[in-house]
Amino acid sequence: MIEPSSSNTDNRKVRIITKVLTSAIKLWLRSQLTQVSHLEVQIKASDRQLLSGRIPGVSISASHLVYQGLHVTQIELRAENIKLNVASILKGQPLQLLEVVPVIGKLIIAEQDLNNSLSSPLLLTAVNDLLVTLLAEYSLNSKSITWRKITLDNQLLILHGIPTSDPEGAFFNIYLGLELINGQELQLTQVQIKNHQGTLLERNSPYIINMGTDVDIAEISLISEQLSCYGRINVNP
């Protein structure tokens, strides 16, 4: 009878650990999502790295997912230098990040998915933060507007809404050109605000939006019916 070599035993052990970790990552991701159509996870690490709990790279691909009401059409991510509680995971405990993880990737949101997200707290907060300074000049508040539709065009974002005080008659549309200044700053250009009475504001001087140090955007693109973004974000434990 031929005894299995120690290297084959180690390889089987590593394959088991890889399988368990992959399942744990998928389970953790699914627990964060309300819905996902396709989810694929690939772990890239040596046996020593896996057993120590440090993983140099994980690739994640997902499509048609929903996170806190935000509908995302497609996402491709690569996480690096991940430190996990591997010993606890192998005992059946939930995955836990032990350090900040830099995640690089691309996100695509189709116009229809963006409109399906209009009730999402994440999207509403982003819209309110985007418009608070802009609308304050005219004593307006974005929270007093119900957003009915978002249109995506070539580097142009159009918000269609109605004032909550007049849901039957009036309309309120905001036209925003988007340009990336650097990894942390986005500027709104060619701003135009219209309501049922006419044009309230039309100016080209940019408004600067700071997205914070945990974000490093390399590219953001608005084309007809699609928004795409490529860059890095830090995921905190």
Backbone bond lengths (Angstrom), bond angles and torsions (degrees), N, CA, C in turn:
res aa  C-N    CA-C-N  psi(-1)  N-CA   C-N-CA  omega(-1)  CA-C   N-CA-C  phi
1 M - - - 1.471 - - 1.516 109.39 -
2 I 1.322 116.01 130.00 1.465 120.06 -177.49 1.521 109.26 -91.37
3 E 1.314 115.59 122.74 1.464 121.03 178.49 1.529 109.71 -76.68
4 P 1.309 117.61 138.94 1.473 119.27 177.68 1.515 110.42 -65.07
5 S 1.320 115.63 138.29 1.463 119.74 179.52 1.507 110.43 -68.27
6 S 1.335 114.96 157.36 1.473 119.59 -179.90 1.520 110.97 -64.38
7 S 1.364 116.97 -31.48 1.465 119.51 -179.66 1.526 110.66 -68.22
8 N 1.374 116.12 -39.06 1.458 118.60 177.70 1.513 111.42 -66.19
9 T 1.334 115.70 -38.61 1.470 119.98 177.62 1.515 110.96 -63.58
10 D 1.334 116.34 -42.98 1.467 121.14 178.46 1.525 110.35 -63.13
11 N 1.347 116.20 -40.95 1.464 119.31 179.86 1.521 111.44 -63.34
12 R 1.355 115.79 -41.97 1.459 118.99 177.89 1.515 110.87 -63.21
13 K 1.354 115.08 -39.45 1.468 119.69 -180.00 1.527 110.50 -63.57
14 V 1.328 115.81 -42.53 1.461 119.90 179.27 1.519 111.04 -66.00
15 R 1.346 116.78 -40.86 1.461 119.44 178.52 1.520 111.16 -61.65
16 I 1.330 116.21 -38.65 1.460 120.20 177.30 1.523 110.67 -64.66
17 I 1.351 116.41 -44.13 1.467 120.45 179.42 1.525 110.30 -62.87
18 T 1.346 116.28 -43.13 1.466 120.44 178.72 1.522 110.44 -60.28
19 K 1.332 116.36 -43.74 1.465 120.71 -179.50 1.524 110.88 -64.05
20 V 1.329 116.72 -42.71 1.467 120.89 179.93 1.524 110.51 -65.02
21 L 1.347 116.85 -44.07 1.460 120.61 -179.67 1.530 111.16 -65.45
22 T 1.337 116.07 -42.00 1.468 119.46 178.11 1.519 110.49 -60.00
23 S 1.327 116.86 -44.68 1.465 121.00 178.22 1.517 111.40 -63.24
24 A 1.349 116.41 -39.50 1.467 120.57 -179.48 1.520 111.27 -66.28
25 I 1.348 116.76 -40.34 1.472 120.71 178.42 1.525 110.28 -65.86
26 K 1.348 116.47 -43.50 1.466 119.86 178.11 1.526 110.98 -61.73
27 L 1.331 115.84 -42.49 1.464 120.17 -179.79 1.517 110.48 -63.67
28 W 1.336 116.50 -41.78 1.470 120.64 179.45 1.530 110.44 -64.86
29 L 1.339 116.55 -43.49 1.461 120.07 179.40 1.531 110.97 -63.18
30 R 1.334 116.01 -44.58 1.465 119.22 179.34 1.519 111.75 -63.52
31 S 1.336 117.26 -31.03 1.465 120.30 178.85 1.527 111.37 -69.69
32 Q 1.343 116.83 -21.71 1.457 121.39 178.97 1.533 111.65 -86.97
33 L 1.327 116.19 -15.45 1.461 121.23 -173.24 1.525 111.64 -110.16
34 T 1.324 115.45 144.97 1.457 120.76 173.72 1.519 110.24 -80.32
35 Q 1.329 115.57 -31.27 1.463 120.40 -175.94 1.526 108.87 -156.02
36 V 1.325 116.86 144.30 1.465 122.10 172.59 1.520 108.38 -153.57
37 S 1.335 116.32 133.45 1.459 121.37 -177.69 1.522 110.87 -85.75
38 H 1.323 117.05 -44.10 1.464 122.27 -177.82 1.522 108.14 -138.48
39 L 1.328 116.63 134.03 1.460 120.94 179.59 1.519 109.19 -142.71
40 E 1.325 116.05 122.55 1.466 121.47 179.92 1.525 109.06 -129.62
41 V 1.328 116.29 134.78 1.461 122.35 -179.58 1.523 109.06 -128.14
42 Q 1.333 117.46 131.81 1.460 122.66 176.13 1.522 109.06 -127.50
43 I 1.340 115.56 128.39 1.462 121.12 179.88 1.524 109.31 -103.74
44 K 1.332 115.15 132.77 1.468 120.74 177.65 1.525 108.28 -119.25
45 A 1.355 115.93 105.45 1.463 120.13 -178.08 1.521 109.36 -163.95
46 S 1.327 115.89 153.30 1.460 120.96 174.53 1.530 109.21 -82.35
47 D 1.336 115.80 167.85 1.465 118.92 -179.50 1.532 111.52 -61.92
48 R 1.323 116.73 -40.62 1.464 119.67 -179.64 1.520 110.68 -64.06
49 Q 1.324 116.91 -41.08 1.467 120.83 179.36 1.522 111.29 -64.38
50 L 1.356 116.38 -41.93 1.457 119.95 178.98 1.519 111.28 -62.67
51 L 1.325 115.90 -45.43 1.461 119.73 -177.61 1.521 111.91 -68.47
52 S 1.338 117.20 -25.17 1.467 120.09 178.57 1.523 112.07 -85.39
53 G 1.340 116.06 -11.57 1.462 119.46 178.96 1.510 114.22 90.82
54 R 1.329 117.50 3.88 1.471 120.55 179.08 1.527 109.51 -109.72
55 I 1.349 115.28 126.03 1.461 121.27 -176.82 1.529 109.14 -118.19
56 P 1.341 117.74 119.29 1.472 119.98 -178.35 1.520 113.55 -63.98
57 G 1.344 117.86 -32.55 1.457 118.21 -176.47 1.514 113.81 -159.52
58 V 1.337 115.25 141.59 1.459 122.77 173.05 1.526 107.44 -134.17
59 S 1.341 116.08 129.65 1.459 121.05 176.55 1.524 108.99 -104.60
60 I 1.331 115.72 134.16 1.461 121.58 -178.18 1.522 108.83 -128.55
61 S 1.321 115.60 130.69 1.459 121.78 176.40 1.520 108.00 -127.73
62 A 1.333 116.46 131.84 1.467 120.25 -179.91 1.521 109.60 -148.53
63 S 1.323 115.62 153.10 1.458 120.43 178.21 1.521 109.96 -140.04
64 H 1.335 114.52 151.07 1.460 123.10 177.93 1.530 111.07 49.63
65 L 1.338 115.09 59.89 1.450 120.93 -179.83 1.523 110.44 -110.98
66 V 1.320 114.70 158.08 1.463 121.37 179.26 1.522 108.13 -128.67
67 Y 1.339 115.64 121.80 1.462 121.70 178.95 1.529 108.78 -123.54
68 Q 1.324 116.16 114.39 1.462 122.40 -178.41 1.535 111.59 49.36
69 G 1.318 115.33 43.84 1.462 121.04 177.34 1.511 114.88 84.44
70 L 1.346 117.48 -7.06 1.466 121.24 179.59 1.521 109.43 -90.34
71 H 1.331 116.33 119.16 1.457 121.94 -179.55 1.527 109.81 -88.20
72 V 1.327 116.59 123.65 1.464 122.86 -179.75 1.516 108.33 -116.36
73 T 1.315 117.06 129.58 1.461 121.26 -176.56 1.523 111.75 -74.04
74 Q 1.322 116.31 -47.13 1.468 119.75 -178.64 1.519 109.44 -155.21
75 I 1.331 115.14 146.22 1.457 119.37 177.85 1.528 109.37 -145.48
76 E 1.320 116.00 136.65 1.466 123.10 176.56 1.523 106.77 -127.10
77 L 1.333 117.06 120.08 1.454 121.02 -174.65 1.524 111.06 -128.18
78 R 1.327 114.86 149.72 1.457 121.50 171.72 1.529 108.40 -133.99
79 A 1.313 115.97 114.03 1.458 121.77 -179.66 1.519 109.14 -100.08
80 E 1.343 116.70 139.50 1.458 121.01 -176.24 1.524 111.08 -126.15
81 N 1.356 113.97 153.64 1.467 121.34 175.78 1.530 112.02 52.58
82 I 1.343 114.48 58.21 1.456 120.88 -177.32 1.526 109.77 -95.07
83 K 1.312 116.14 133.17 1.464 121.14 174.72 1.519 108.35 -117.18
84 L 1.349 115.25 117.77 1.451 121.47 -176.36 1.525 110.93 -118.58
85 N 1.320 115.34 164.16 1.465 122.27 174.45 1.527 109.58 -84.32
86 V 1.345 115.51 66.85 1.462 120.95 -172.87 1.523 112.13 -59.16
87 A 1.331 117.62 -44.56 1.466 120.46 -178.70 1.526 111.01 -57.70
88 S 1.326 116.42 -40.05 1.466 120.53 -179.94 1.526 111.14 -71.63
89 I 1.361 116.19 -37.37 1.466 120.51 179.21 1.520 110.60 -62.02
90 L 1.352 116.73 -41.46 1.462 120.96 -179.61 1.526 111.78 -66.73
91 K 1.333 116.29 -17.26 1.470 120.60 176.09 1.522 111.60 -93.64
92 G 1.358 115.50 5.70 1.451 119.58 176.39 1.513 115.23 93.57
93 Q 1.340 117.05 6.76 1.461 119.94 179.84 1.529 110.77 -85.32
94 P 1.344 118.04 159.36 1.465 121.07 -177.46 1.524 112.43 -65.12
95 L 1.331 114.90 153.43 1.462 121.63 176.55 1.521 110.90 -65.59
96 Q 1.308 115.80 140.81 1.464 120.95 177.71 1.532 109.66 -142.08
97 L 1.325 116.15 129.00 1.459 120.49 174.86 1.520 108.97 -76.63
98 L 1.341 116.41 136.46 1.459 120.65 -179.06 1.522 112.53 -102.19
99 E 1.330 116.43 -15.59 1.464 121.65 179.48 1.530 109.21 -144.05
100 V 1.333 115.25 165.23 1.466 120.51 174.47 1.529 109.31 -61.15
101 V 1.327 116.44 137.45 1.464 121.48 -178.90 1.533 109.74 -116.90
102 P 1.347 117.61 118.88 1.467 119.41 173.46 1.532 110.05 -76.93
103 V 1.323 116.47 127.62 1.467 121.56 -177.74 1.523 108.82 -119.20
104 I 1.321 116.17 125.73 1.464 122.65 179.53 1.520 108.04 -110.74
105 G 1.322 116.87 137.80 1.447 116.47 178.98 1.508 115.07 178.65
106 K 1.319 113.93 -175.11 1.459 122.38 -178.91 1.517 109.61 -125.23
107 L 1.316 115.42 137.54 1.458 122.66 179.87 1.525 108.59 -124.04
108 I 1.325 116.24 134.98 1.462 121.86 177.63 1.524 108.94 -126.31
109 I 1.328 116.07 128.78 1.462 121.20 176.04 1.523 108.14 -126.46
110 A 1.328 116.24 117.77 1.456 120.86 176.12 1.527 109.43 -74.63
111 E 1.324 115.79 154.91 1.464 120.74 -177.61 1.534 111.75 -55.88
112 Q 1.332 117.10 -40.51 1.464 119.99 -179.64 1.525 111.33 -64.17
113 D 1.343 117.10 -40.52 1.460 120.27 177.63 1.525 111.26 -65.91
114 L 1.334 116.34 -36.63 1.461 119.92 177.26 1.527 110.25 -63.18
115 N 1.306 116.75 -41.47 1.467 120.27 178.60 1.529 112.03 -70.28
116 N 1.318 116.91 -29.88 1.458 120.01 174.57 1.528 111.80 -69.32
117 S 1.341 116.30 -13.17 1.465 121.75 -177.47 1.529 113.48 -98.72
118 L 1.326 117.48 7.99 1.468 120.15 -172.31 1.526 113.83 -62.67
119 S 1.319 117.59 -20.12 1.461 119.75 177.19 1.525 112.40 -95.81
120 S 1.336 117.11 1.51 1.465 121.01 -178.25 1.525 111.48 -71.51
121 P 1.336 118.37 128.67 1.472 120.76 175.67 1.531 112.23 -57.26
122 L 1.341 116.52 -34.86 1.465 119.87 178.85 1.520 111.24 -62.29
123 L 1.331 116.50 -47.24 1.465 120.66 -178.77 1.519 111.12 -69.42
124 L 1.325 117.93 -42.52 1.470 121.19 -179.43 1.519 111.12 -63.69
125 T 1.334 116.82 -39.50 1.463 120.29 177.38 1.523 110.71 -64.35
126 A 1.344 116.59 -41.98 1.470 120.60 178.80 1.518 110.81 -63.46
127 V 1.343 117.61 -41.73 1.467 121.47 179.16 1.523 110.39 -65.42
128 N 1.333 116.85 -44.52 1.462 120.30 179.70 1.527 111.67 -62.56
129 D 1.342 116.18 -43.22 1.469 120.32 178.16 1.527 110.68 -63.98
130 L 1.326 115.75 -35.92 1.460 121.42 -179.21 1.532 111.83 -66.41
131 L 1.330 115.71 -37.78 1.464 120.12 -170.32 1.522 114.98 -102.62
132 V 1.331 118.36 -8.05 1.457 119.77 -171.39 1.527 112.62 -57.49
133 T 1.323 118.29 -45.30 1.469 121.14 179.65 1.519 111.26 -71.60
134 L 1.316 115.04 -41.06 1.458 120.93 -177.32 1.527 111.39 -61.75
135 L 1.321 117.35 -47.78 1.461 120.90 -175.84 1.521 112.51 -78.90
136 A 1.327 116.91 -22.63 1.470 120.04 -179.13 1.526 111.52 -62.20
137 E 1.327 117.38 -28.45 1.463 121.33 178.88 1.530 111.54 -61.96
138 Y 1.327 115.84 -23.54 1.463 120.18 -178.43 1.524 111.73 -115.89
139 S 1.343 114.48 22.19 1.466 121.63 178.09 1.525 111.21 54.51
140 L 1.323 115.25 36.67 1.454 120.92 178.20 1.526 109.09 -111.14
141 N 1.316 115.97 156.38 1.452 121.84 -179.75 1.520 108.07 -131.07
142 S 1.346 117.00 124.58 1.462 120.00 -177.72 1.527 111.82 -63.28
143 K 1.354 116.43 -22.98 1.463 119.23 179.14 1.529 111.52 -71.01
144 S 1.335 116.84 -16.86 1.462 120.16 177.96 1.523 111.66 -91.45
145 I 1.342 115.60 9.16 1.466 121.57 179.46 1.527 109.43 -118.13
146 T 1.321 116.25 132.36 1.465 121.16 174.18 1.523 108.25 -94.57
147 W 1.339 115.33 117.41 1.465 119.38 -177.20 1.522 109.58 -83.87
148 R 1.332 115.66 122.11 1.459 122.05 -175.06 1.527 113.09 -97.49
149 K 1.340 116.77 -28.10 1.460 118.86 -174.11 1.526 109.85 -161.83
150 I 1.328 115.08 149.88 1.463 121.74 173.64 1.529 107.61 -124.96
151 T 1.332 115.85 130.48 1.464 121.25 177.62 1.524 108.83 -112.36
152 L 1.335 116.31 134.36 1.460 122.41 176.50 1.516 109.40 -109.64
153 D 1.337 114.94 128.12 1.462 120.39 177.34 1.518 107.42 -132.91
154 N 1.322 118.11 -171.59 1.460 120.93 -177.56 1.523 111.13 -63.72
155 Q 1.346 115.16 103.50 1.465 124.70 -178.66 1.534 111.79 55.06
156 L 1.318 117.24 26.42 1.457 121.83 -178.73 1.524 109.99 -131.27
157 L 1.335 115.48 130.80 1.455 123.01 177.24 1.526 108.08 -114.19
158 I 1.326 116.01 126.07 1.466 120.28 -179.03 1.527 109.11 -119.41
159 L 1.334 115.79 121.67 1.457 122.22 178.05 1.520 108.88 -102.11
160 H 1.322 116.53 123.43 1.453 121.87 179.36 1.531 108.07 -108.61
161 G 1.330 116.83 122.45 1.449 119.37 -178.49 1.515 113.03 -143.49
162 I 1.326 115.01 175.41 1.462 121.49 174.96 1.524 107.71 -133.86
163 P 1.347 118.20 141.19 1.465 120.53 175.85 1.532 109.66 -64.31
164 T 1.322 117.34 137.67 1.464 120.56 179.56 1.522 111.37 -64.10
165 S 1.336 117.34 -21.66 1.459 120.70 179.82 1.530 112.92 -78.22
166 D 1.342 116.61 -16.25 1.467 120.55 -178.25 1.526 109.27 -143.21
167 P 1.332 117.81 67.58 1.467 121.00 -173.75 1.518 114.64 -69.78
168 E 1.319 118.03 -13.11 1.469 119.96 -175.04 1.525 113.43 -96.11
169 G 1.345 116.79 -33.90 1.447 118.38 -170.39 1.522 115.80 -109.80
170 A 1.322 117.45 -55.93 1.463 121.66 -170.41 1.527 112.11 -74.93
171 F 1.355 115.55 158.27 1.453 120.20 171.80 1.532 108.00 -133.38
172 F 1.316 115.59 163.36 1.454 120.97 -176.23 1.525 107.37 -146.85
173 N 1.345 116.82 111.77 1.456 121.28 -177.77 1.522 110.64 -119.32
174 I 1.333 115.69 137.50 1.459 121.67 178.38 1.524 108.86 -123.17
175 Y 1.338 115.83 127.60 1.462 122.72 179.85 1.532 107.79 -109.41
176 L 1.345 115.92 123.57 1.458 120.36 -176.04 1.525 110.58 -130.79
177 G 1.330 116.25 125.03 1.453 120.29 169.41 1.521 108.19 -87.97
178 L 1.333 117.72 138.25 1.465 122.04 -177.14 1.519 110.79 -115.23
179 E 1.348 116.06 131.22 1.461 121.06 175.80 1.518 108.96 -138.49
180 L 1.330 115.46 138.97 1.459 121.18 178.08 1.523 109.24 -89.56
181 I 1.344 116.26 123.94 1.471 120.49 178.02 1.518 110.19 -86.02
182 N 1.330 116.17 -51.25 1.461 122.85 176.82 1.530 107.90 -152.80
183 G 1.320 116.75 -170.13 1.454 120.47 -174.93 1.509 115.53 -60.71
184 Q 1.333 116.74 -26.70 1.466 120.38 -176.58 1.527 113.96 -111.80
185 E 1.330 117.74 -8.84 1.470 119.20 -173.47 1.529 112.22 -124.22
186 L 1.331 113.63 134.22 1.457 122.86 177.74 1.518 107.63 -121.69
187 Q 1.319 117.17 141.28 1.460 118.51 178.27 1.533 110.99 -121.15
188 L 1.330 113.75 143.13 1.458 121.34 175.76 1.516 107.98 -95.28
189 T 1.314 117.14 126.35 1.464 121.21 -179.41 1.525 109.07 -124.53
190 Q 1.316 115.76 164.55 1.472 122.31 177.38 1.527 110.85 50.26
191 V 1.329 115.27 49.56 1.461 120.94 -177.16 1.532 110.18 -75.53
192 Q 1.323 114.61 133.40 1.462 120.25 176.86 1.530 108.76 -141.99
193 I 1.328 114.83 130.55 1.466 120.54 178.01 1.517 108.60 -121.31
194 K 1.338 116.00 127.39 1.463 121.18 179.78 1.532 109.44 -127.77
195 N 1.324 114.55 148.48 1.460 119.08 168.20 1.527 108.51 -133.35
196 H 1.313 117.51 -170.59 1.461 121.06 -174.79 1.527 112.23 -65.44
197 Q 1.346 117.31 -15.45 1.465 120.61 -179.61 1.527 113.11 -93.86
198 G 1.341 116.73 -14.06 1.461 119.08 -179.87 1.516 111.39 140.09
199 T 1.336 116.85 -160.27 1.459 122.57 -178.34 1.521 110.05 -86.35
200 L 1.344 116.60 123.17 1.467 121.80 178.52 1.522 111.58 -89.37
201 L 1.304 116.49 -33.93 1.464 120.43 -175.11 1.514 109.29 -150.91
202 E 1.339 115.10 139.20 1.464 121.01 174.61 1.510 107.43 -151.83
203 R 1.324 115.95 111.56 1.470 118.98 -177.62 1.516 109.89 -153.37
204 N 1.335 115.71 154.64 1.458 121.75 -179.23 1.523 113.17 -105.29
205 S 1.334 117.52 -13.15 1.465 119.62 179.68 1.527 108.87 -64.21
206 P 1.343 117.85 130.06 1.464 120.78 -170.53 1.534 113.84 -76.40
207 Y 1.312 114.70 150.38 1.459 122.97 168.18 1.526 107.05 -103.26
208 I 1.332 116.85 130.80 1.458 121.20 -176.67 1.537 109.65 -98.05
209 I 1.322 116.55 132.95 1.462 122.80 177.05 1.522 108.69 -118.22
210 N 1.329 116.30 123.25 1.464 121.57 177.99 1.521 108.99 -96.50
211 M 1.332 116.51 123.08 1.464 120.92 -175.65 1.515 113.92 -94.21
212 G 1.356 118.01 -0.96 1.459 120.63 175.30 1.516 113.89 96.23
213 T 1.326 115.92 163.00 1.462 121.82 -173.85 1.528 113.31 -77.51
214 D 1.344 117.69 -15.15 1.464 119.79 178.35 1.529 111.97 -80.01
215 V 1.326 116.72 -1.71 1.466 122.05 -177.27 1.530 109.89 -118.95
216 D 1.309 116.54 139.13 1.467 121.56 174.55 1.531 107.35 -141.59
217 I 1.335 116.12 92.33 1.458 121.75 -175.65 1.529 110.00 -88.51
218 A 1.319 116.11 126.71 1.469 121.00 178.47 1.518 111.70 -91.47
219 E 1.343 116.30 -32.21 1.465 119.61 -176.69 1.522 109.67 -156.65
220 I 1.321 115.49 137.47 1.459 120.71 171.84 1.518 107.41 -135.19
221 S 1.321 116.58 134.21 1.454 120.35 -173.10 1.522 110.39 -136.32
222 L 1.330 115.08 135.04 1.456 122.28 173.34 1.521 107.82 -118.69
223 I 1.322 115.93 115.37 1.456 120.11 173.24 1.525 107.09 -120.97
224 S 1.288 117.52 179.75 1.449 120.36 -178.82 1.528 110.97 -58.36
225 E 1.333 115.58 116.78 1.469 124.04 174.49 1.517 114.34 69.23
226 Q 1.346 118.78 18.51 1.468 118.78 179.40 1.528 111.80 -155.67
227 L 1.325 114.99 137.15 1.461 122.40 172.55 1.521 108.02 -115.44
228 S 1.328 117.14 133.50 1.462 120.70 176.13 1.522 109.40 -133.11
229 C 1.323 115.13 149.00 1.458 120.79 -176.59 1.522 108.51 -144.44
230 Y 1.341 115.91 136.48 1.463 121.37 177.84 1.520 108.57 -128.97
231 G 1.338 116.35 132.75 1.459 118.83 179.74 1.514 112.34 170.81
232 R 1.341 115.42 -158.33 1.451 121.88 -177.17 1.521 109.85 -127.77
233 I 1.334 114.97 146.56 1.453 120.88 174.43 1.519 108.35 -142.03
234 N 1.321 117.06 142.44 1.465 121.04 177.43 1.526 109.82 -88.32
235 V 1.331 115.62 128.50 1.471 121.16 175.85 1.524 107.33 -100.11
236 N 1.326 115.70 117.69 1.462 121.02 -177.56 1.527 111.21 -88.17
237 P 1.334 117.42 146.95 1.475 120.90 179.67 1.517 112.11 -58.48
